[in-house]
């Protein structure tokens, strides 16, 4: 294949991805009314409406465009990614769109529903111990002469944080006609750190100096991001991986940028799962536990705002559907096996619904 042919294939590949984007409408912004916090409005950016059903669809599209335009992905390049599921599902979708082989290196503990979805889009699942996902991905890429996407390194730089309909730009555009258009807080959780970097940078780049919008990142148990944020120690590691799939990491990932984060809150895993169960009552559908983590952070901040007599708005994210976790977060036997008692946290969350008072540690 000549250089001209290679360039033509890349051009056509980019055009296919852009055409796919053009066929997709924006994701919805859902308002949840909570009478206990009158004057403090809560919104959910619903990322489940992407073609592959999660927030990671945006990241996968950006990573493919980044790899193509850097000359790392060619017509017959196998794509390898280390992922706990949702990123791999989305990348498998785009690999199939371009006719490329895709292999996901995933932890053995990944929900089977996610593995099935990777395979639905033509991807292969390579199961390893959680600690081995990085090295095994690199090894496979080298052995197959492929490209290791490495979302944990490139997430923060592959997305155009200045605009181009990224998630931050979409949120602020959709908030424009709301009573409090500039949120007091945007609440998100970190897996790669790409979403937090995009939102934090966009707030600083685009918003006027009068805007008080701040970014709060919520972190699950067994993740080092919270401790890194407070200590600055990049060498921090955890011997145990996060039980909240898609967020929390056992090491400090290169794409996590603490300087764009205004605050971090650690959320107990049982509280995250309890909050995802509560959301089913509030929204009429199941959400993943990472969305529950986000909700706990939002409730905590709303409680503080109410106590201080403040009014305003908070925006958080629905990351993916709970239908992917029927065997885990929505399975009583699994919860019992893991020692996760959600009942006290569910009571605490419902108490907030009545009183507007919330203690995230309860």
C-alpha positions in Angstrom: 0.0 0.0 0.0 1.4 3.4 -1.0 1.7 6.4 1.3 -1.2 8.0 -0.7 -3.4 4.9 -0.2 -2.6 4.9 3.6 -3.5 8.6 3.9 -6.7 7.9 1.9 -7.7 5.1 4.3 -7.1 7.3 7.3 -9.2 10.1 5.7 -12.0 7.7 5.1 -11.8 6.2 8.6 -12.1 9.7 10.1 -15.0 10.5 7.9 -16.8 7.3 9.0 -16.4 8.3 12.7 -17.5 11.8 12.0 -20.5 10.5 10.0 -21.4 8.2 12.9 -21.2 11.2 15.3 -23.4 13.2 12.9 -26.1 10.5 13.1 -26.2 10.8 16.9 -28.2 13.5 18.8 -26.9 15.0 22.0 -27.5 13.2 25.3 -30.3 14.5 27.6 -30.1 16.6 30.7 -32.6 15.4 33.2 -33.8 17.6 36.1 -34.7 15.9 39.4 -36.9 17.9 41.8 -36.1 17.4 45.5 -38.6 19.4 47.7 -36.3 19.0 50.7 -33.7 21.3 49.0 -36.0 24.0 47.5 -34.0 26.4 45.4 -31.1 23.9 44.8 -31.7 22.2 41.5 -30.1 18.8 40.6 -29.5 17.7 37.0 -28.2 14.5 35.5 -26.4 14.4 32.2 -27.6 11.0 30.8 -24.8 9.4 29.0 -26.6 6.1 28.6 -28.2 7.3 25.3 -25.0 7.0 23.3 -25.0 4.2 20.8 -22.9 2.0 23.1 -24.8 3.0 26.2 -22.2 4.9 28.4 -20.1 8.0 29.0 -17.1 6.1 27.5 -18.6 6.4 24.0 -17.2 10.0 23.9 -13.8 8.8 25.0 -13.6 5.9 22.5 -14.4 8.2 19.6 -11.8 10.7 20.7 -9.1 8.0 21.2 -9.7 6.6 17.7 -9.5 10.0 16.1 -6.4 10.7 18.1 -4.8 7.5 17.1 -5.7 7.9 13.4 -4.5 11.5 13.1 -1.2 10.6 14.9 -0.6 7.9 12.4 -0.8 5.1 15.0 -3.8 3.3 13.4 -3.7 2.0 9.8 -5.9 -0.2 7.8 -4.9 -3.5 9.3 -3.8 -2.4 12.8 -5.1 -4.5 15.6 -6.5 -2.4 18.5 -5.7 -3.4 22.1 -7.1 -1.7 25.2 -7.0 -2.3 28.9 -10.5 -1.7 30.3 -12.9 -2.8 32.9 -15.7 -2.9 30.3 -17.4 0.3 29.2 -14.5 1.8 27.3 -13.8 -1.6 25.7 -17.5 -1.9 24.6 -17.3 1.5 22.9 -13.9 0.9 21.3 -15.1 -2.4 20.0 -18.0 -0.5 18.3 -15.6 1.9 16.6 -13.2 -0.9 15.6 -16.0 -2.7 13.9 -17.0 0.5 12.2 -13.5 0.7 10.7 -13.1 -3.1 10.1 -10.3 -3.5 12.7 -9.5 -6.3 15.0 -10.1 -5.4 18.7 -8.9 -7.1 21.8 -9.9 -6.0 25.3 -7.6 -6.9 28.2 -10.1 -6.9 31.1 -9.9 -7.9 34.8 -11.3 -11.3 35.5 -13.9 -9.7 37.8 -15.6 -7.7 35.0 -19.3 -8.2 34.8 -20.3 -10.9 32.3 -22.9 -8.6 30.7 -20.1 -6.2 29.7 -18.0 -9.0 28.2 -21.0 -10.1 26.2 -21.4 -6.6 24.8 -17.7 -6.4 23.8 -18.1 -9.6 21.9 -21.4 -8.4 20.4 -19.4 -5.7 18.6 -16.9 -8.2 17.4 -14.3 -7.7 20.1 -12.3 -10.4 21.9 -12.0 -10.5 25.7 -8.6 -11.3 27.2 -9.1 -11.9 30.9 -6.3 -11.3 33.4 -5.7 -10.4 37.0 -6.4 -6.7 37.5 -2.8 -5.9 38.3 -1.7 -7.3 34.9 -3.9 -5.3 32.5 -1.3 -2.7 31.6 1.7 -5.0 30.9 -0.4 -7.6 29.1 -1.9 -4.9 26.9 1.5 -3.7 25.9 2.7 -7.2 25.3 -0.2 -8.0 23.1 0.2 -4.8 21.1 3.9 -5.6 20.5 3.3 -9.2 19.6 0.5 -8.4 17.1 2.1 -5.3 15.7 -1.0 -3.5 17.0 -1.8 -0.2 18.7 -2.4 -0.1 22.4 -5.0 2.7 22.9 -3.9 3.2 26.6 -7.0 5.2 27.7 -5.3 5.9 31.1 -2.5 7.9 29.4 -4.3 9.5 26.5 -7.8 10.3 27.8 -7.0 13.8 29.0 -5.3 14.8 25.8 -7.4 13.0 23.1 -10.5 15.0 23.9 -10.8 18.6 22.7 -11.5 20.3 26.0 -12.0 23.7 24.4 -15.3 22.6 22.7 -16.2 20.4 19.7 -19.4 19.3 21.6 -17.4 17.7 24.5 -19.4 16.8 27.6 -18.7 20.1 29.4 -19.7 22.3 26.5 -22.9 20.2 26.1 -23.8 20.6 29.8 -23.4 24.3 29.9 -25.3 24.8 26.6 -28.2 22.8 27.9 -28.2 24.7 31.2 -28.5 28.1 29.5 -32.2 28.5 30.1 -32.4 27.0 33.6 -33.0 29.2 36.7 -29.4 28.8 37.7 -27.5 28.3 34.4 -24.0 28.3 35.9 -23.9 25.3 38.2 -22.3 25.8 41.6 -20.8 22.3 41.2 -20.3 19.7 38.5 -19.9 16.3 40.2 -18.1 13.5 38.4 -16.1 10.4 39.2 -12.7 9.4 37.8 -11.6 6.3 36.0 -9.0 7.5 33.5 -9.4 11.1 34.7 -10.3 12.2 31.1 -13.7 13.5 32.0 -12.6 15.5 35.0 -9.8 17.0 33.0 -12.2 18.0 30.2 -14.8 19.5 32.5 -12.2 21.3 34.7 -10.3 22.8 31.8 -13.5 23.9 30.0 -14.7 25.7 33.1 -11.5 27.7 33.2 -11.4 28.2 29.4 -14.9 29.1 28.6 -16.7 30.5 31.6 -16.7 34.2 32.6 -14.7 35.3 35.7 -18.0 35.8 37.5 -18.9 32.1 37.2 -18.6 30.2 40.5 -18.8 26.8 38.9 -16.5 24.3 40.7 -15.6 20.7 40.0 -16.0 18.0 42.6 -14.6 14.5 42.0 -16.0 11.6 44.0 -13.8 8.6 44.5 -14.7 5.0 45.7 -13.0 2.8 48.2 -9.7 1.2 47.2 -8.9 4.0 44.8 -5.7 6.2 45.1 -7.1 9.3 43.4 -8.5 10.8 46.7 -5.2 10.3 48.6 -3.1 11.5 45.6 -5.2 14.7 45.4 -4.4 15.5 49.1 -0.8 14.2 49.2 0.6 14.8 45.7 2.3 11.4 45.9 2.3 10.0 42.3 3.7 6.6 43.5 0.6 5.7 45.5 -0.8 2.3 44.8 -3.6 0.0 46.1 -3.3 -3.7 46.3 -7.1 -4.0 46.0 -9.0 -2.8 42.9 -12.1 -0.7 43.0 -15.4 -2.6 43.3 -17.2 0.2 41.5 -16.6 -0.7 37.9 -15.4 2.1 35.6 -14.1 4.4 38.3 -11.3 4.4 40.9 -7.9 3.1 40.1 -5.2 1.2 42.0 -2.5 3.6 40.8 -2.3 7.3 39.8 -3.2 7.4 36.2 -1.4 9.8 33.9 -4.7 11.3 32.7 -5.8 12.4 36.1 -5.1 16.1 36.5 -5.7 17.2 40.1 -5.0 20.9 39.5 -8.4 21.3 37.7 -10.3 19.7 40.5 -11.7 21.9 43.3 -12.7 19.3 45.7 -12.7 15.5 46.2 -15.0 13.4 48.3 -14.6 9.7 49.1 -17.7 7.6 48.9 -18.2 4.2 50.6 -18.9 1.4 48.1 -22.1 0.3 49.9 -23.4 3.9 49.7 -22.7 4.1 45.9 -24.7 0.9 45.4 -27.5 2.0 47.6 -27.7 5.3 45.7 -27.9 3.4 42.4 -30.9 1.5 43.8 -32.5 4.7 45.0 -32.1 6.2 41.5 -34.3 3.3 40.1 -37.1 4.6 42.4 -36.5 8.2 41.3 -35.9 7.8 37.6 -37.7 4.5 36.9 -34.6 2.7 35.6 -31.4 1.1 36.8 -28.1 2.9 36.8 -24.6 1.7 37.3 -22.9 2.1 40.7 -20.6 4.8 39.5 -23.7 6.9 39.0 -24.6 6.1 42.6 -21.2 7.4 43.6 -22.0 10.7 41.8 -25.4 10.9 43.4 -23.9 10.6 46.9 -21.5 13.4 46.2 -24.3 15.6 44.8 -26.5 15.0 47.9 -23.5 15.8 50.2 -23.0 19.2 48.4 -26.7 20.0 48.3 -26.9 19.3 52.1 -24.0 21.7 52.6 -25.6 24.4 50.4 -28.9 24.1 52.2 -27.2 24.4 55.6 -25.5 27.6 54.4 -28.7 29.1 53.0 -27.3 28.9 49.4 -29.3 28.4 46.2 -28.1 27.3 42.8 -27.7 24.2 40.7 -25.6 21.0 40.6 -25.0 18.8 37.6 -23.8 15.2 37.7 -23.6 12.3 35.3 -25.5 9.1 34.6 -22.5 7.0 33.4 -24.1 3.8 32.3 -27.1 1.5 32.7 -27.6 -0.8 35.6 -28.7 -3.5 33.3 -25.0 -4.3 32.9 -24.8 -5.2 36.6 -27.7 -7.4 37.3 -25.3 -10.2 38.5 -23.5 -7.9 40.8 -24.8 -4.6 42.2 -28.4 -5.7 41.8 -27.8 -9.2 43.1 -28.4 -9.7 46.8 -26.2 -12.8 46.9 -23.3 -11.0 45.4 -23.7 -8.1 47.8 -23.7 -10.4 50.8 -20.7 -12.3 49.5 -18.8 -9.0 49.2 -19.9 -7.9 52.7 -21.8 -4.8 51.3 -24.7 -3.8 53.5 -26.6 -1.2 51.6 -29.6 -0.8 53.9 -28.1 1.8 56.4 -26.9 3.9 53.4 -30.3 3.7 51.7 -32.0 4.9 54.9 -29.5 7.8 55.0 -30.2 8.7 51.4 -34.0 8.6 52.0 -33.6 10.7 55.1 -31.9 13.3 52.9 -34.9 13.2 50.6 -37.1 14.2 53.6 -34.9 16.6 55.4 -32.1 17.8 53.1 -29.5 16.6 55.6 -26.9 14.1 54.4 -23.7 12.6 55.9 -21.7 10.7 53.3 -20.0 8.7 56.0 -23.2 7.3 57.5 
